[in-house]
Amino acid sequence: MTSPEDFARLRSAMSQAVKAHWKAFLFEGILLAVLGIAALILPPLASLAITIFLGWMFLISGIGGLIVTYWARNMPGFWWSLISAALAVLAGMILLARPMQAVLTLTIVLGAYFLAEGVATIMYALEHRRELNSRWSWLLISGLVDIAISFMVIAGLPSSAEWAIGILVGINLLFGGATLIGMALAARNSNT
């Protein structure tokens, strides 16, 4: 278990690291914000780029998994590891061979994810409303927003496939970049 003193030391060390490298965080924040804005301006292109990126990630990780599985072929679980790596290679090849169709499939998966996440968040909020006091309503609202996003994406298929992934990733990149920019500027101006 981490003691309060250890936690305070860790927090201080992290603050010092951010302060020492605030320019790197600022640069990364600006880069993420610019990429987020680009994704929001051109969501179909961003959706396609993300699909191709995922295809390469699956393909490379699958090939790596096949190599590692071959080296460890005498270990328990060999066949499960082999199947997992082969599925990653197959998923990567499918995403790269037909990226436009893969965008539609990924959009369906994204819609299903938001629906499941929304329902789970609402159930969590309702189950813990006594312990969370006034904060449970924020969880409830978050779950309802997730479900609304899910219905917008699913009801808009197939045309929502053009914009959904690009818009959502763009928003994520923009807010992530803004957070890093804020953190970097706060670290630059801090006295500690």
C-alpha positions as CSV (number, residue, x, y, z in Angstrom):
1,M,0.0,0.0,0.0
2,T,1.3,3.5,-0.8
3,S,1.7,5.7,2.2
4,P,0.7,9.4,2.1
5,E,4.3,10.4,2.2
6,D,5.2,8.2,-0.8
7,F,2.2,9.7,-2.7
8,A,3.4,13.2,-1.9
9,R,6.9,12.4,-3.0
10,L,5.6,10.9,-6.2
11,R,3.4,13.9,-6.9
12,S,6.3,16.3,-6.3
13,A,8.6,14.3,-8.6
14,M,5.9,14.3,-11.3
15,S,5.5,18.0,-10.9
16,Q,9.2,18.6,-11.2
17,A,9.4,16.4,-14.3
18,V,6.5,18.3,-16.0
19,K,8.1,21.6,-15.1
20,A,11.5,20.5,-16.4
21,H,10.0,19.4,-19.7
22,W,7.1,21.8,-20.1
23,K,8.2,22.7,-23.7
24,A,7.9,19.0,-24.8
25,F,4.4,18.8,-23.3
26,L,3.5,22.1,-24.9
27,F,4.7,20.9,-28.3
28,E,2.8,17.6,-27.9
29,G,-0.4,19.5,-26.9
30,I,-0.2,21.8,-29.9
31,L,0.4,18.8,-32.2
32,L,-2.6,16.9,-30.8
33,A,-4.8,20.0,-31.0
34,V,-3.8,20.6,-34.6
35,L,-4.5,16.9,-35.5
36,G,-7.8,17.2,-33.7
37,I,-8.8,20.2,-35.6
38,A,-7.8,18.5,-38.9
39,A,-9.9,15.5,-38.0
40,L,-12.8,17.7,-37.3
41,I,-12.4,19.6,-40.6
42,L,-12.0,16.4,-42.6
43,P,-13.7,13.6,-40.7
44,P,-14.0,11.1,-43.6
45,L,-10.2,11.4,-44.2
46,A,-9.6,11.0,-40.5
47,S,-11.8,7.9,-40.3
48,L,-10.0,6.3,-43.2
49,A,-6.6,7.2,-41.7
50,I,-7.5,5.7,-38.4
51,T,-8.8,2.5,-40.0
52,I,-5.5,2.1,-42.0
53,F,-3.5,2.9,-38.8
54,L,-5.4,0.2,-36.9
55,G,-4.9,-2.2,-39.8
56,W,-1.1,-1.7,-39.6
57,M,-1.2,-2.0,-35.8
58,F,-3.1,-5.3,-35.9
59,L,-0.8,-6.7,-38.7
60,I,2.4,-5.7,-37.0
61,S,1.3,-6.9,-33.6
62,G,0.0,-10.2,-35.1
63,I,3.3,-10.9,-36.9
64,G,5.2,-10.1,-33.7
65,G,2.9,-12.4,-31.8
66,L,3.5,-15.2,-34.4
67,I,7.2,-14.8,-34.0
68,V,7.1,-14.8,-30.2
69,T,4.6,-17.7,-30.2
70,Y,6.9,-19.7,-32.4
71,W,9.9,-19.1,-30.1
72,A,7.8,-20.2,-27.1
73,R,6.2,-23.1,-28.8
74,N,6.9,-25.4,-25.9
75,M,5.1,-23.2,-23.4
76,P,1.6,-23.9,-22.1
77,G,-1.1,-22.0,-24.1
78,F,0.8,-22.3,-27.4
79,W,-2.3,-22.9,-29.5
80,W,-4.3,-20.1,-27.9
81,S,-1.4,-17.7,-28.5
82,L,-1.1,-18.9,-32.1
83,I,-4.8,-18.4,-32.7
84,S,-4.7,-14.9,-31.1
85,A,-1.7,-13.8,-33.2
86,A,-3.2,-15.3,-36.4
87,L,-6.5,-13.4,-35.7
88,A,-4.6,-10.1,-35.3
89,V,-2.8,-10.7,-38.7
90,L,-6.1,-11.5,-40.3
91,A,-7.8,-8.5,-38.8
92,G,-5.0,-6.3,-40.0
93,M,-5.1,-7.7,-43.5
94,I,-8.8,-7.2,-43.8
95,L,-8.6,-3.6,-42.5
96,L,-5.8,-2.8,-45.0
97,A,-7.4,-4.7,-47.9
98,R,-10.8,-3.0,-47.7
99,P,-10.4,0.2,-45.6
100,M,-13.7,1.8,-46.7
101,Q,-15.7,-1.2,-45.7
102,A,-13.7,-1.5,-42.5
103,V,-14.7,2.1,-41.6
104,L,-18.3,1.0,-41.7
105,T,-17.6,-2.0,-39.5
106,L,-15.6,0.0,-37.0
107,T,-18.4,2.6,-36.9
108,I,-20.9,-0.2,-36.0
109,V,-18.5,-1.5,-33.3
110,L,-18.1,2.1,-32.0
111,G,-21.9,2.6,-31.8
112,A,-22.2,-0.7,-29.9
113,Y,-19.4,0.3,-27.6
114,F,-21.1,3.6,-26.7
115,L,-24.4,1.8,-26.2
116,A,-22.9,-0.8,-23.8
117,E,-20.8,1.9,-22.0
118,G,-23.8,4.1,-21.6
119,V,-26.0,1.3,-20.1
120,A,-23.1,0.2,-17.8
121,T,-22.5,3.8,-16.6
122,I,-26.2,4.3,-15.9
123,M,-26.5,1.1,-14.0
124,Y,-23.4,2.0,-12.0
125,A,-24.8,5.4,-11.2
126,L,-28.2,4.0,-10.1
127,E,-26.6,1.3,-8.0
128,H,-24.2,3.7,-6.2
129,R,-26.4,6.8,-5.9
130,R,-26.4,6.5,-2.1
131,E,-22.6,6.4,-1.9
132,L,-22.0,9.0,-4.5
133,N,-24.5,11.5,-3.1
134,S,-24.8,14.4,-5.6
135,R,-22.2,13.0,-8.0
136,W,-24.3,10.1,-9.2
137,S,-26.3,12.4,-11.4
138,W,-23.1,13.3,-13.4
139,L,-22.6,9.6,-14.1
140,L,-26.2,9.2,-15.1
141,I,-25.8,12.2,-17.5
142,S,-22.6,10.7,-18.9
143,G,-24.4,7.4,-19.6
144,L,-27.3,9.1,-21.3
145,V,-24.8,11.1,-23.5
146,D,-23.1,7.8,-24.4
147,I,-26.4,6.3,-25.4
148,A,-27.4,9.4,-27.4
149,I,-24.1,9.2,-29.3
150,S,-24.7,5.5,-29.9
151,F,-28.1,6.2,-31.4
152,M,-26.8,9.0,-33.6
153,V,-24.1,6.8,-34.9
154,I,-26.2,3.7,-35.4
155,A,-29.3,5.5,-36.7
156,G,-27.2,7.4,-39.2
157,L,-25.6,4.3,-40.7
158,P,-24.2,3.9,-43.3
159,S,-23.6,7.7,-43.8
160,S,-22.4,8.1,-40.2
161,A,-19.5,5.9,-41.0
162,E,-18.0,8.9,-43.0
163,W,-17.9,11.2,-40.0
164,A,-18.3,9.3,-36.7
165,I,-14.8,7.9,-36.1
166,G,-13.1,11.1,-37.4
167,I,-15.3,13.5,-35.4
168,L,-15.0,11.5,-32.1
169,V,-11.2,11.0,-32.5
170,G,-10.9,14.7,-33.5
171,I,-12.7,15.8,-30.3
172,N,-10.6,13.5,-28.2
173,L,-7.3,14.8,-29.8
174,L,-8.4,18.4,-29.5
175,F,-9.3,18.1,-25.8
176,G,-6.3,16.0,-25.0
177,G,-4.1,18.6,-26.7
178,A,-5.7,21.5,-24.9
179,T,-5.2,19.6,-21.6
180,L,-1.5,19.2,-22.3
181,I,-1.1,22.8,-23.4
182,G,-2.8,23.9,-20.1
183,M,-0.6,21.6,-18.1
184,A,2.6,22.8,-19.8
185,L,1.7,26.5,-19.3
186,A,0.8,25.9,-15.7
187,A,4.1,24.1,-15.1
188,R,6.0,26.8,-16.8
189,N,4.4,29.5,-14.6
190,S,4.6,27.5,-11.3
191,N,7.1,28.5,-8.6
192,T,7.9,25.0,-7.3
